[in-house]
Amino acid sequence: MKQFFVLFFVCLSLAATPAMAQAQKIAYVDLQKALNLSSAGKEAKEKIKAKVQEYDAE
């Protein structure tokens, strides 16, 4: 009888595990688009462009 209850609870816990699992969420971030559309990205591009021109002048 004791073995039956142990086996029952083991089976119950194994059956409940997938029910408690959550679906994975996967995200994709387009960094090029973010840099082109955000004000911080535009600012960074201008700073980089200025540095490149500074080094080209040397």
N, C-alpha and C positions, 0 to 999 in steps of 0.2 A: 504494500500500500504506500509506504514511504517512497519507494522508487517511482511509483506512478506519479505522485505529486511533484517530485523532482523533475521527472521527464516532462510532465505537463508544463511546468513553469519555464523550463528551458525552451521548449517549443514555442510557448507563448512569447517569450522575450525575443526569440529569433524572428518570429512573425511580425512583431511590433516594430522592429528596428527599421525596415524600409518605409514604414508608414510615417515615422518621425523624421526621416531624412528630407532635407529641402533640396529643391532643384538648384543646380548651379547656374549662376548668372555670369555671362561672358560679355564683356564690353569691348568695343573697338573705338579708339580715339584717333582721329585724323589730325596729327600734329601740324601738318603743313597748312591745313585749312584753318586750324585754330590760330596759327601765327599770322596768316593772311587777314583774318577777319577781326581779331581782337586788337584793341588799342595798344596793349602791352606788347603784342607781337610786332605791330607796325613800328613802335618805338625802338624795339630791339633791332629790327632790320635796318632802321636808319642809323643807329649807333654802329652796327657792323659795317654798313656801307661807308660811313665816315672813317672808320679805322682802316678799311681797305684802301680808301683814297689817300689816307695819310701815309700808309706804307708804300703805296705806289709812287708817291711824290718823292720818296727818299732815293 
